Amino acid sequence: MRVQDLESIRIKLASPEDILSWSHGEVTKPETINYRTQRAEKDGLFCEKIFGPERDYQCYCGKYRGIKYKGVICDRCGVEITKSQVRRERMGHILLATPVSHIWFLRGVPSSVGTILDIPMQQLERVIYFAAYIVTKVNEEAKRKVLEEIEKEYKRKIKSPASAKASAGKQKSKLKTKKKEKIKVQELKAARDRAREEVLTLKPLKVLSEVEYHDLSLKYGQVFEAGTGAETLRKIFEKIDLKKEISNLKKEFEKASPQNRKIILRRLRIFQGMERAKVRPEWMFMQVLPVLPPDLRPMVQLDGGRYASSDLNDLYRRVINRNNRLKYLLEINAPEVIVRNEKRMLQEAVDALIDNGMRKGTMTQATTGGRRLLKSLADMLKGKQGRFRQNLLGKRVDYSGRSVIVVGPQLKLNQCGLPKKMALELFKPFVIRKILEKELAYNVRGAARLIEEETDEVWAILEEVVKDKLVLLNRAPTLHRLGIQAFYPVLIEGETIQTHPLVCKAFNADFDGDQMAVHLPLSDEAQKESKERMLASLNLLKPATGTPIVTLYQDIVLGCYWLTRIEAGKKGEGKIFSNPEEAEISYELGNIDLKAKIKVRIKNEFTETSLGRILFNRAFPTNFPFQNQVIKIRDLENMVGGI
C-alpha cells in the first residue's frame, strides 16, 4: 500500500488483540546486544527472530545467505531471510503480568478514566498506585441485615437494667444516675448513627483509604468487596455497557441542573465517541505492551568501543525487568505486600515509557549522570523536534541551506554574501558537471572526492558556476510575497549569510541572530522567473499600499542627520567657494569642517550650505532638487518616494 492510496487515518485505542496482531514475537529478556559477539540477544530488545535480520538476506546463525533464500525461515535460529529494512517496521510485544493504566487517559486534562467513573483523578491515582481501595461490589441483603443488627443492638443497650439498680439508692444519687443515663443514651445514639452512616455510604465506586478499608472490612467484611490497583479498575470497566450508559445519561441530562449538565455532557461525549469508534473502555488498561521496531530506537557503536543507546531501550529494559520479577513473585506466592509493591513499580515503569514528563515528581532520569530526564515515547511525538512537526509536517528541501544573517553594507541591493562551503554544497551537481567537462576527474565519485578535498581548482570552478546564477532568500514567517526574494550570490568566507541592510524591512529581519534559508532555483525557467520577478531591486514597493519598502532607517538616518547638520563656530565658517569640488579640496587640506556654514556656487547660484550637505546630495541623480536642510527620517522617506 502506498501513502497516496490513503484517504484518512484514524487514531484510536488499540485492543490487546490488535497489539498482538502487529507483533512478530514476545520480548522476554531485557538484554540488547551480547558484549562478546556484538550481536543481538535472542528474545531481547534487538532480537533478529522477532524484528528481522540485521544484514540483508542473512540469518543470525549464517546458515542461509543471499536473495535466493528470500522468505525462508531458518530452522536453526528462526530468523526470516529478508531485507534488514524490516527492522524499521516490525514490532514486538511484552505480555504484562498485571494490567496497567495508560497515563494519558489517567492524567490527561480532563482525565478520561475519571470522567467515565465520575471520580476525581487524584482519588483514582491513589487506587492505581495502591494507596487506596475502590468498592467493586455491595451485597444489599447483607447490608440490610447489618443495619437491622445495629438497630437491635442499640435498643438492647437502651433497655439495660442499670436504671433499676440506680432506683434502689438514695434520693441524692438518683439525680446523678439520671444524668449519667442521659449521657450514656446520647453516646449510644451517636455510635449507632456513626455505624449506620458507615454502612449506608458503602456504595460501588466509593474510594476508601487503607485505614478505612481495613477498619470497615473487619466490621462489615460480608457487606462489600473492594480492590486496589489497575487490575480492579479494569474489571470495573469491563462491566460497563456503553449503550445502557448513554441511555441513562440522556435521561439524567434532561432532569439535571445547568451546572451538572456540563459534567453529564462530557461523560456522554466520551461514551458516544467510544461507541462510534467501536472501542471498549477497558482498553485504557494495557495487558499487552507494544515494543517499537529496533531501528527507531537504535544502538550505535562509538569510537572507543562504547555504545550510545536510545533512551527508549533503557525504559523498555526497566519494564521487562520489573515484569519478569513480578511474574516470579506471583509464581512463588510471595506475600501480598511485596507483590503489590512490584505491581506499583511496574505501573511506574510503563508510565515512564509512555510519557516521562507527565509523572511530575517521579520522573525517570538517565543512569549516566547529569540528572537528565529520559526521552519517552510521548517526547518523541510532541514539540518542535517531535515526529509530527519535524518529520511529517516539516518538509525537508534539497539544494537549500540555512544560516544566521549579518549585515553586508558593501553589497549591492540585489546581492547577498553566501558562505563558500554552503555554496559548494548548494551548487555541488553543477560543480561536478564542470569538473567532468574539464576532465579533472573521470567519474562522479572522483569529482565528489575532489570537492571533499576543496582544492583551488574546485573554488575556481565554483566562482565560475555561481556567476550570473540567482539564489532565493526566505525568512520565516513568510507573511507576504516579499518574504522570498532573489539575489546574486557573492562568495564570502565564514559561515553567515550577508544581506544588504535596506532589504531587511521587506523580510522583517534584523541582525540580532535572525536566520534565513537559501534555496537554489535549478532549471533555466526558474532562474529566468527569479530574475524577472523576484530580484530584490525589482521589489521596492509594498504590494499592499504601493509605498516604498526600501527605506533608510536606524544608523543610516543617524549618519545622514549628523552629516547634514550645521554647527556654529566650526573651522572655515563663512568661507566662499566657486564650486563644490573646491570646497572638497579645502576640506581635504584641513581648512574647513564638514559642519561649517559656507557659501558654494551650485547651479550658477551661491547657496549657504555645508560640505556635509554637498556630499549627501551627491548620492542623488543630477536632476534631483538640492537638499539644503537637516535630514531626518521623514525627509528620507519623502526622498526615496520621490525617486
C-alpha positions as CSV (number, residue, x, y, z in Angstrom):
1,M,0.0,0.0,0.0
2,R,1.2,3.5,-0.9
3,V,0.7,6.7,1.1
4,Q,-1.2,8.2,-1.8
5,D,-3.8,5.4,-1.6
6,L,-4.8,6.5,2.0
7,E,-7.8,8.8,2.3
8,S,-7.6,9.3,6.0
9,I,-6.1,7.8,9.2
10,R,-8.0,7.3,12.4
11,I,-6.0,7.2,15.7
12,K,-7.9,5.3,18.4
13,L,-7.4,2.9,21.3
14,A,-5.9,-0.4,20.4
15,S,-7.3,-3.6,21.8
16,P,-4.9,-6.3,23.2
17,E,-5.8,-8.4,20.1
18,D,-4.7,-5.6,17.8
19,I,-1.4,-5.2,19.6
20,L,-0.7,-8.9,19.3
21,S,-1.6,-8.8,15.6
22,W,1.0,-6.1,15.0
23,S,3.7,-8.1,16.9
24,H,6.1,-10.6,15.4
25,G,7.1,-12.0,18.8
26,E,7.3,-11.6,22.6
27,V,10.2,-9.8,24.1
28,T,11.0,-11.6,27.3
29,K,14.6,-10.5,28.1
30,P,15.9,-7.0,28.9
31,E,19.3,-7.6,27.1
32,T,20.1,-5.7,23.9
33,I,23.5,-6.8,22.4
34,N,25.9,-9.5,23.6
35,Y,29.1,-7.9,24.7
36,R,31.3,-10.7,23.3
37,T,29.7,-11.4,19.9
38,Q,28.3,-7.8,19.4
39,R,25.2,-9.5,18.0
40,A,21.6,-9.1,19.2
41,E,20.5,-11.3,22.1
42,K,17.8,-13.9,21.4
43,D,14.3,-12.8,22.8
44,G,15.8,-9.4,23.7
45,L,15.1,-5.9,22.6
46,F,17.0,-6.3,19.3
47,C,16.2,-10.0,18.7
48,E,16.6,-10.9,15.0
49,K,14.0,-13.7,15.2
50,I,11.3,-11.1,16.3
51,F,12.4,-8.0,14.4
52,G,14.2,-9.3,11.3
53,P,17.8,-9.8,10.2
54,E,20.5,-7.2,10.9
55,R,22.1,-7.9,7.5
56,D,20.2,-8.2,4.2
57,Y,19.1,-11.7,3.3
58,Q,21.3,-13.3,6.0
59,C,20.1,-15.2,9.1
60,Y,21.5,-14.9,12.6
61,C,23.5,-18.2,12.5
62,G,24.7,-17.8,8.9
63,K,23.1,-21.0,7.5
64,Y,21.2,-19.1,4.8
65,R,22.8,-16.2,2.8
66,G,21.6,-14.5,-0.3
67,I,18.4,-13.3,-2.0
68,K,17.7,-16.8,-3.4
69,Y,16.5,-17.8,0.2
70,K,14.1,-14.9,0.4
71,G,11.1,-15.7,2.7
72,V,12.8,-18.9,4.2
73,I,12.7,-19.1,8.0
74,C,15.9,-20.6,9.3
75,D,15.2,-23.9,11.2
76,R,18.2,-23.3,13.4
77,C,17.9,-19.7,14.6
78,G,14.3,-18.9,13.5
79,V,15.2,-15.7,11.6
80,E,13.3,-15.0,8.3
81,I,15.6,-14.3,5.3
82,T,14.6,-10.8,4.1
83,K,15.8,-7.2,3.9
84,S,17.2,-5.6,7.1
85,Q,14.8,-2.7,6.4
86,V,12.0,-4.7,8.1
87,R,13.7,-3.7,11.4
88,R,12.2,-0.3,10.9
89,E,8.7,-1.8,10.6
90,R,8.4,-5.0,12.7
91,M,7.1,-4.6,16.2
92,G,7.3,-6.9,19.2
93,H,5.2,-7.1,22.4
94,I,5.6,-7.5,26.2
95,L,2.9,-9.6,27.9
96,L,2.3,-7.9,31.2
97,A,1.9,-9.9,34.4
98,T,-0.8,-7.5,35.6
99,P,-2.9,-4.8,33.7
100,V,-1.5,-1.3,33.9
101,S,-3.2,2.1,33.4
102,H,-2.3,4.2,30.4
103,I,-1.0,7.5,31.8
104,W,-2.6,9.7,29.1
105,F,-6.1,8.6,29.9
106,L,-5.5,8.8,33.7
107,R,-3.6,12.1,34.0
108,G,-4.8,13.9,30.9
109,V,-6.9,17.0,31.3
110,P,-9.7,16.2,31.7
111,S,-9.0,12.6,32.9
112,S,-10.8,10.2,30.7
113,V,-10.8,7.4,33.4
114,G,-12.1,9.9,36.0
115,T,-14.8,11.2,33.6
116,I,-16.1,7.8,32.8
117,L,-16.4,6.8,36.5
118,D,-17.2,10.3,37.7
119,I,-14.5,10.1,40.3
120,P,-11.7,12.8,40.8
121,M,-8.4,11.9,39.2
122,Q,-6.5,12.3,42.4
123,Q,-8.6,9.5,44.1
124,L,-8.2,7.2,41.1
125,E,-4.5,7.8,41.1
126,R,-4.3,6.6,44.7
127,V,-6.2,3.5,43.7
128,I,-3.9,2.7,40.7
129,Y,-0.7,3.3,42.8
130,F,-2.1,1.0,45.6
131,A,-2.6,3.8,48.2
132,A,-6.4,3.4,48.3
133,Y,-9.2,0.9,47.6
134,I,-12.3,1.2,45.5
135,V,-15.6,-0.6,46.3
136,T,-16.4,-3.0,43.5
137,K,-19.5,-4.8,44.9
138,V,-22.0,-4.3,47.7
139,N,-24.3,-7.1,49.0
140,E,-27.6,-5.3,49.6
141,E,-29.1,-8.2,51.5
142,A,-26.1,-8.3,53.9
143,K,-26.2,-4.5,54.2
144,R,-29.9,-4.6,55.2
145,K,-29.2,-7.3,57.8
146,V,-26.3,-5.3,59.3
147,L,-28.5,-2.2,59.6
148,E,-31.1,-4.2,61.4
149,E,-28.5,-5.7,63.7
150,I,-27.2,-2.2,64.6
151,E,-30.8,-1.1,65.4
152,K,-31.3,-4.2,67.6
153,E,-28.0,-3.7,69.4
154,Y,-28.9,-0.1,70.1
155,K,-32.4,-0.9,71.5
156,R,-31.0,-3.7,73.7
157,K,-28.4,-1.4,75.3
158,I,-31.1,1.3,75.9
159,K,-33.2,-1.2,77.9
160,S,-30.2,-2.0,80.1
161,P,-31.1,-2.7,83.8
162,A,-28.7,0.0,85.0
163,S,-31.7,2.3,85.8
164,A,-33.3,-0.3,88.1
165,K,-30.2,-0.6,90.2
166,A,-30.0,3.1,90.5
167,S,-33.6,3.4,91.9
168,A,-32.6,1.4,95.0
169,G,-30.2,4.1,96.1
170,K,-30.8,7.3,97.9
171,Q,-32.6,10.4,96.6
172,K,-29.3,12.3,96.0
173,S,-27.8,9.6,93.9
174,K,-31.0,9.4,91.8
175,L,-30.3,12.7,90.1
176,K,-26.6,11.7,89.3
177,T,-27.8,8.3,87.9
178,K,-30.3,10.0,85.6
179,K,-27.7,12.4,84.4
180,K,-25.2,9.5,83.6
181,E,-28.0,7.6,82.0
182,K,-28.9,10.5,79.7
183,I,-25.2,10.9,78.7
184,K,-25.0,7.1,78.0
185,V,-28.1,7.2,75.8
186,Q,-26.6,10.1,73.8
187,E,-23.3,8.2,73.3
188,L,-25.2,5.1,72.2
189,K,-27.2,7.1,69.8
190,A,-24.1,8.8,68.3
191,A,-22.4,5.3,68.0
192,R,-25.5,3.9,66.2
193,D,-25.6,6.9,63.8
194,R,-21.9,6.5,63.0
195,A,-22.3,2.8,62.3
196,R,-25.4,3.4,60.2
197,E,-23.6,6.1,58.2
198,E,-20.6,3.8,57.6
199,V,-22.8,1.1,56.2
200,L,-25.1,3.4,54.2
201,T,-22.2,5.1,52.5
202,L,-20.8,1.8,51.3
203,K,-21.7,2.0,47.6
204,P,-20.0,0.8,44.4
205,L,-17.1,3.0,43.2
206,K,-16.6,4.6,46.7
207,V,-12.9,5.2,47.3
208,L,-11.6,4.2,50.7
209,S,-8.2,4.9,52.3
210,E,-6.2,2.0,53.6
211,V,-7.1,2.7,57.2
212,E,-10.8,3.0,56.3
213,Y,-10.7,-0.2,54.2
214,H,-9.1,-2.3,57.0
215,D,-11.4,-0.9,59.6
216,L,-14.6,-1.5,57.5
217,S,-13.5,-4.9,56.3
218,L,-13.1,-6.1,59.9
219,K,-16.6,-4.7,60.9
220,Y,-18.6,-5.4,57.7
221,G,-16.5,-7.7,55.6
222,Q,-19.6,-9.6,54.4
223,V,-21.3,-6.4,53.1
224,F,-18.8,-5.2,50.4
225,E,-15.9,-6.2,48.2
226,A,-13.1,-3.8,47.4
227,G,-9.9,-3.9,45.4
228,T,-6.9,-1.8,44.5
229,G,-4.6,-1.3,41.5
230,A,-5.3,-1.0,37.8
231,E,-6.5,-4.7,37.7
232,T,-9.5,-3.8,39.8
233,L,-10.4,-0.7,37.7
234,R,-10.1,-2.8,34.5
235,K,-12.7,-5.3,35.9
236,I,-15.0,-2.4,36.7
237,F,-14.5,-1.0,33.1
238,E,-15.2,-4.5,31.6
239,K,-18.7,-4.4,33.1
240,I,-19.6,-1.0,31.5
241,D,-22.4,-1.3,29.0
242,L,-21.9,1.6,26.6
243,K,-25.5,1.7,25.2
244,K,-27.0,1.5,28.7
245,E,-24.8,4.2,30.0
246,I,-25.6,6.5,27.0
247,S,-29.3,5.9,27.6
248,N,-29.1,6.7,31.3
249,L,-27.0,9.8,30.8
250,K,-29.5,11.2,28.3
251,K,-32.3,10.8,30.9
252,E,-30.2,12.4,33.6
253,F,-29.3,15.3,31.2
254,E,-33.0,16.3,30.9
255,K,-33.5,16.5,34.7
256,A,-30.1,17.9,35.6
257,S,-29.3,21.5,36.7
258,P,-27.2,23.6,34.2
259,Q,-24.1,23.1,36.3
260,N,-24.4,19.3,36.3
261,R,-25.3,19.2,32.6
262,K,-21.7,20.1,31.7
263,I,-20.3,17.1,33.6
264,I,-23.0,14.8,32.1
265,L,-22.4,16.1,28.6
266,R,-18.6,15.4,29.0
267,R,-19.3,11.8,30.0
268,L,-21.9,11.4,27.3
269,R,-19.4,12.6,24.6
270,I,-16.8,10.0,25.7
271,F,-19.3,7.1,25.7
272,Q,-20.7,8.1,22.3
273,G,-17.2,8.5,20.9
274,M,-16.2,5.1,22.1
275,E,-19.4,3.5,20.7
276,R,-18.8,5.2,17.3
277,A,-15.1,4.1,17.2
278,K,-16.0,0.6,18.4
279,V,-13.6,1.0,21.4
280,R,-14.0,-0.7,24.8
281,P,-13.3,1.4,27.9
282,E,-11.1,-1.4,29.5
283,W,-8.6,-0.9,26.6
284,M,-7.4,2.1,28.6
285,F,-5.7,-0.5,30.8
286,M,-3.0,-2.4,29.0
287,Q,-2.3,-6.1,29.3
288,V,0.0,-6.2,26.2
289,L,2.6,-3.5,25.7
290,P,3.8,-2.9,22.1
291,V,7.6,-2.7,21.5
292,L,8.8,-0.2,18.9
293,P,10.9,-1.5,16.0
294,P,14.6,-1.5,16.9
295,D,15.8,0.8,14.1
296,L,13.5,3.5,15.6
297,R,15.4,3.2,18.9
298,P,18.9,2.5,17.7
299,M,22.1,1.5,19.5
300,V,25.2,3.0,17.8
301,Q,28.8,1.9,18.5
302,L,31.2,4.8,19.2
303,D,34.9,5.1,18.6
304,G,36.0,3.9,22.0
305,G,34.1,0.6,21.7
306,R,31.3,2.0,23.8
307,Y,27.6,2.2,22.7
308,A,25.2,5.2,22.5
309,S,21.7,3.9,23.0
310,S,18.3,5.5,22.6
311,D,16.6,6.3,25.9
312,L,13.7,4.1,24.9
313,N,15.9,1.0,25.3
314,D,16.5,1.9,29.0
315,L,12.8,2.5,29.6
316,Y,11.8,-0.8,27.9
317,R,14.6,-2.6,29.9
318,R,13.1,-1.3,33.2
319,V,9.6,-2.5,32.2
320,I,10.9,-6.0,31.2
321,N,12.9,-6.4,34.4
322,R,10.0,-5.4,36.7
323,N,7.5,-7.5,34.7
324,N,9.8,-10.6,34.9
325,R,10.3,-10.1,38.7
326,L,6.5,-9.7,39.2
327,K,5.9,-13.0,37.3
328,Y,8.4,-14.8,39.5
329,L,6.8,-13.3,42.7
330,L,3.4,-14.5,41.6
331,E,4.7,-18.0,40.8
332,I,6.2,-18.4,44.3
333,N,3.1,-16.9,46.0
334,A,5.1,-14.1,47.6
335,P,3.4,-12.0,50.4
336,E,0.7,-9.6,49.2
337,V,2.7,-6.5,50.3
338,I,5.7,-7.4,48.2
339,V,3.6,-8.3,45.1
340,R,1.6,-5.1,45.5
341,N,4.8,-3.0,45.6
342,E,6.2,-4.8,42.5
343,K,2.9,-4.0,40.7
344,R,3.2,-0.4,41.6
345,M,6.8,-0.3,40.3
346,L,5.7,-1.9,37.0
347,Q,2.9,0.7,36.7
348,E,5.6,3.5,37.2
349,A,7.9,1.9,34.6
350,V,5.2,1.8,32.0
351,D,4.2,5.4,32.8
352,A,7.8,6.5,32.3
353,L,7.9,4.7,29.0
354,I,4.8,6.3,27.6
355,D,5.2,9.8,29.0
356,N,8.0,10.5,31.4
357,G,7.2,14.3,31.5
358,M,3.7,13.7,32.9
359,R,4.8,11.9,36.0
360,K,5.6,15.1,38.0
361,G,7.8,14.2,41.0
362,T,8.7,10.7,40.0
363,M,10.3,11.3,36.6
364,T,12.9,8.7,35.5
365,Q,16.4,10.0,35.0
366,A,19.4,8.7,33.0
367,T,21.9,6.5,34.8
368,T,24.8,8.2,33.1
369,G,24.5,11.2,35.5
370,G,23.8,14.8,34.8
371,R,20.2,14.3,36.1
372,R,18.9,14.2,32.5
373,L,15.4,13.1,32.0
374,L,14.9,10.1,29.7
375,K,13.0,10.8,26.5
376,S,9.8,8.7,26.5
377,L,7.5,7.8,23.6
378,A,5.4,11.0,24.1
379,D,8.6,13.1,24.0
380,M,9.4,11.6,20.5
381,L,6.0,12.7,19.3
382,K,5.4,16.2,20.8
383,G,7.2,19.5,20.3
384,K,9.2,21.1,17.5
385,Q,11.6,18.2,17.3
386,G,8.8,15.6,17.5
387,R,7.7,13.1,14.8
388,F,4.7,15.2,13.7
389,R,6.3,18.6,13.3
390,Q,9.8,17.6,12.4
391,N,9.2,14.6,10.1
392,L,5.6,14.6,8.9
393,L,4.8,18.3,8.6
394,G,8.3,19.6,8.2
395,K,9.2,19.3,4.5
396,R,13.0,18.9,4.0
397,V,14.2,20.5,0.7
398,D,17.2,19.5,-1.3
399,Y,19.5,22.3,-2.7
400,S,18.8,24.5,0.3
401,G,20.7,25.8,3.4
402,R,20.1,27.9,6.4
403,S,22.3,30.3,8.4
404,V,22.4,33.4,10.6
405,I,22.3,36.7,8.7
406,V,24.7,39.6,9.2
407,V,24.9,43.0,7.6
408,G,26.8,43.4,4.3
409,P,27.0,47.2,3.6
410,Q,29.4,46.7,0.7
411,L,26.9,44.6,-1.2
412,K,24.6,45.9,-3.9
413,L,20.8,45.8,-3.3
414,N,20.4,42.7,-5.4
415,Q,23.4,40.8,-3.9
416,C,23.8,38.5,-0.9
417,G,27.0,37.2,0.7
418,L,27.0,33.4,0.6
419,P,29.5,31.3,2.6
420,K,31.8,29.4,0.3
421,K,31.2,26.0,2.0
422,M,27.4,26.4,1.8
423,A,27.6,27.5,-1.9
424,L,29.8,24.4,-2.6
425,E,27.1,22.2,-1.2
426,L,24.3,24.0,-2.9
427,F,25.9,24.1,-6.4
428,K,27.5,20.6,-6.0
429,P,25.8,19.0,-9.1
430,F,26.8,22.0,-11.3
431,V,30.4,21.9,-9.9
432,I,30.6,18.1,-10.6
433,R,29.4,18.7,-14.2
434,K,32.1,21.3,-14.7
435,I,34.8,19.1,-13.2
436,L,33.9,16.3,-15.6
437,E,33.7,18.7,-18.6
438,K,37.3,20.0,-17.8
439,E,38.4,16.3,-17.3
440,L,39.8,17.0,-13.8
441,A,38.0,13.7,-12.8
442,Y,36.7,10.8,-14.8
443,N,33.6,9.9,-12.9
444,V,31.1,11.4,-10.4
445,R,32.8,9.6,-7.5
446,G,36.2,11.1,-8.4
447,A,34.6,14.6,-8.8
448,A,33.0,14.2,-5.4
449,R,36.3,13.3,-3.8
450,L,37.9,16.3,-5.4
451,I,35.2,18.5,-3.9
452,E,35.8,17.0,-0.5
453,E,39.5,17.9,-0.7
454,E,38.4,21.5,-1.5
455,T,41.3,22.2,-4.0
456,D,42.0,25.6,-5.6
457,E,40.5,24.3,-8.9
458,V,37.2,23.5,-7.1
459,W,36.9,27.1,-5.7
460,A,37.7,28.5,-9.2
461,I,35.0,26.3,-10.8
462,L,32.6,27.3,-8.0
463,E,33.2,31.0,-8.8
464,E,32.5,30.2,-12.5
465,V,29.3,28.3,-11.7
466,V,27.9,30.9,-9.3
467,K,28.4,33.7,-11.8
468,D,25.0,35.0,-13.1
469,K,23.1,32.4,-11.0
470,L,20.4,33.6,-8.6
471,V,19.5,32.2,-5.2
472,L,16.3,32.8,-3.2
473,L,16.5,34.0,0.4
474,N,13.5,33.3,2.6
475,R,12.9,34.4,6.2
476,A,10.2,32.7,8.2
477,P,7.4,33.5,8.8
478,T,6.7,34.3,5.1
479,L,3.7,36.6,5.6
480,H,3.8,38.4,2.2
481,R,5.4,37.8,-1.2
482,L,8.4,39.9,-0.3
483,G,9.3,37.3,2.3
484,I,11.1,35.5,-0.5
485,Q,13.4,37.4,-2.9
486,A,16.1,36.6,-5.4
487,F,19.8,37.7,-5.1
488,Y,23.1,37.3,-6.9
489,P,25.4,35.4,-4.6
490,V,28.8,36.8,-3.7
491,L,31.1,34.1,-2.3
492,I,32.5,35.0,1.2
493,E,34.5,33.4,3.9
494,G,32.8,32.4,7.2
495,E,29.5,30.7,8.0
496,T,27.0,33.5,8.0
497,I,24.9,34.9,5.1
498,Q,25.4,38.6,4.4
499,T,22.4,40.8,3.3
500,H,22.1,44.4,2.2
501,P,20.7,46.5,5.2
502,L,17.9,48.0,3.0
503,V,16.2,44.7,2.2
504,C,15.7,43.9,5.9
505,K,12.4,45.7,6.2
506,A,10.8,43.6,3.4
507,F,11.9,40.4,5.3
508,N,11.0,42.0,8.7
509,A,14.6,40.9,9.7
510,D,17.3,42.4,11.9
511,F,20.8,41.4,12.8
512,D,20.3,40.1,16.3
513,G,20.5,36.4,15.4
514,D,17.8,36.0,12.8
515,Q,18.2,33.1,10.4
516,M,17.4,32.9,6.7
517,A,17.0,29.9,4.4
518,V,18.7,29.8,0.9
519,H,17.1,28.0,-2.0
520,L,18.7,27.3,-5.4
521,P,16.3,27.5,-8.4
522,L,17.6,24.6,-10.6
523,S,16.1,25.0,-14.1
524,D,16.7,27.8,-16.6
525,E,13.0,28.7,-16.4
526,A,13.1,29.0,-12.6
527,Q,16.3,31.2,-12.9
528,K,14.6,33.4,-15.6
529,E,11.5,33.8,-13.4
530,S,13.6,34.7,-10.4
531,K,15.5,37.3,-12.4
532,E,12.3,38.9,-13.9
533,R,10.0,38.8,-10.9
534,M,11.8,38.1,-7.7
535,L,15.0,40.1,-7.8
536,A,15.4,42.4,-4.8
537,S,15.9,45.5,-7.0
538,L,12.5,45.0,-8.6
539,N,10.6,44.7,-5.3
540,L,11.0,48.2,-3.9
541,L,7.3,48.9,-3.2
542,K,4.9,47.4,-0.7
543,P,2.3,45.2,-2.5
544,A,-0.4,46.4,-0.1
545,T,0.0,50.2,-0.3
546,G,2.4,50.9,-3.1
547,T,4.7,52.9,-0.8
548,P,8.4,52.2,-0.8
549,I,9.5,49.3,1.4
550,V,13.2,50.0,0.8
551,T,13.6,52.9,3.3
552,L,16.6,54.2,5.2
553,Y,16.4,53.7,8.9
554,Q,18.3,53.4,12.2
555,D,22.1,54.1,11.8
556,I,21.7,55.3,8.2
557,V,19.2,58.0,9.5
558,L,21.7,58.9,12.2
559,G,24.5,59.2,9.7
560,C,22.5,61.4,7.4
561,Y,21.4,63.6,10.3
562,W,25.0,64.0,11.5
563,L,26.3,64.8,8.0
564,T,23.7,67.5,7.2
565,R,23.8,69.3,10.5
566,I,25.4,72.8,10.6
567,E,27.1,73.9,13.8
568,A,28.1,77.4,14.6
569,G,31.8,78.3,15.2
570,K,33.2,75.4,13.2
571,K,36.5,75.8,11.3
572,G,36.2,77.6,7.9
573,E,32.8,79.2,8.8
574,G,31.8,82.0,6.3
575,K,34.2,81.0,3.5
576,I,33.0,81.2,-0.1
577,F,33.8,78.6,-2.8
578,S,33.3,78.8,-6.6
579,N,32.2,75.1,-6.9
580,P,31.7,72.0,-4.7
581,E,35.0,70.5,-5.8
582,E,36.9,73.5,-4.5
583,A,35.2,73.1,-1.1
584,E,36.1,69.4,-1.0
585,I,39.8,70.1,-1.7
586,S,39.7,72.7,1.1
587,Y,38.3,70.1,3.5
588,E,41.0,67.5,2.5
589,L,43.6,70.2,3.2
590,G,42.1,70.6,6.7
591,N,40.9,74.2,6.1
592,I,37.2,73.7,6.7
593,D,35.0,71.4,8.8
594,L,32.1,69.2,7.4
595,K,29.6,71.0,9.5
596,A,30.9,74.6,9.0
597,K,28.5,77.1,7.3
598,I,29.9,78.0,3.9
599,K,28.8,79.6,0.6
600,V,29.2,77.5,-2.5
601,R,28.2,78.2,-6.1
602,I,25.7,75.5,-7.1
603,K,23.9,75.7,-10.4
604,N,25.1,79.3,-11.1
605,E,23.8,80.4,-7.7
606,F,25.6,80.9,-4.4
607,T,24.0,78.8,-1.7
608,E,24.6,78.9,2.0
609,T,25.2,75.3,3.0
610,S,27.8,72.9,4.4
611,L,30.3,70.4,2.8
612,G,28.4,67.6,4.6
613,R,25.2,68.5,2.7
614,I,27.1,68.7,-0.6
615,L,28.4,65.2,-0.1
616,F,25.0,64.0,0.9
617,N,23.4,65.3,-2.3
618,R,26.0,63.5,-4.4
619,A,24.1,60.3,-3.8
620,F,21.1,61.6,-5.8
621,P,20.5,61.9,-9.5
622,T,21.7,65.2,-11.1
623,N,18.2,66.4,-11.8
624,F,17.1,65.9,-8.2
625,P,16.5,69.1,-6.2
626,F,19.4,70.1,-3.9
627,Q,18.5,69.2,-0.3
628,N,19.7,72.0,1.9
629,Q,18.3,71.2,5.3
630,V,19.0,68.9,8.3
631,I,17.9,65.5,7.1
632,K,15.5,63.5,9.3
633,I,13.7,60.2,8.8
634,R,10.6,61.8,7.3
635,D,12.7,63.7,4.8
636,L,14.5,60.4,3.8
637,E,11.1,58.7,3.3
638,N,9.9,61.5,1.1
639,M,13.1,61.5,-1.0
640,V,13.0,57.7,-1.6
641,G,9.3,58.0,-2.5
642,G,10.2,60.9,-4.9
643,I,12.9,58.9,-6.6
